Amino acid sequence: MLGLIGLALVVLGILIVILGSFLPLIRLYFGDRSVISQLFWGGVIFLVGCALLIYNAITL
């Protein structure tokens, strides 16, 4: 179960980074129109997802 949540967060982080420049509503959701903010939040969500995936792999 934890692996699926991690995978979903990784995919969400990648989508925020890639699609944020094409979909301005994603950037407005995070409070500004800056690409730096988009990269930051996408990276944070991606890293949390990666950490969950690594934790899940260790505990198997």
Stockholm file with secondary structure:
# STOCKHOLM 1.0

chainA/1-60         MLGLIGLALVVLGILIVILGSFLPLIRLYFGDRSVISQLFWGGVIFLVGCALLIYNAITL
#=GR chainA/1-60 SS CHHHHHHHHHHHHHHHHHHTTTCHHHHHHTTSCCHHHHHHHHHHHHHHHHHHHHHHHHTC
#=GC SS_cons        CHHHHHHHHHHHHHHHHHHTTTCHHHHHHTTSCCHHHHHHHHHHHHHHHHHHHHHHHHTC
//
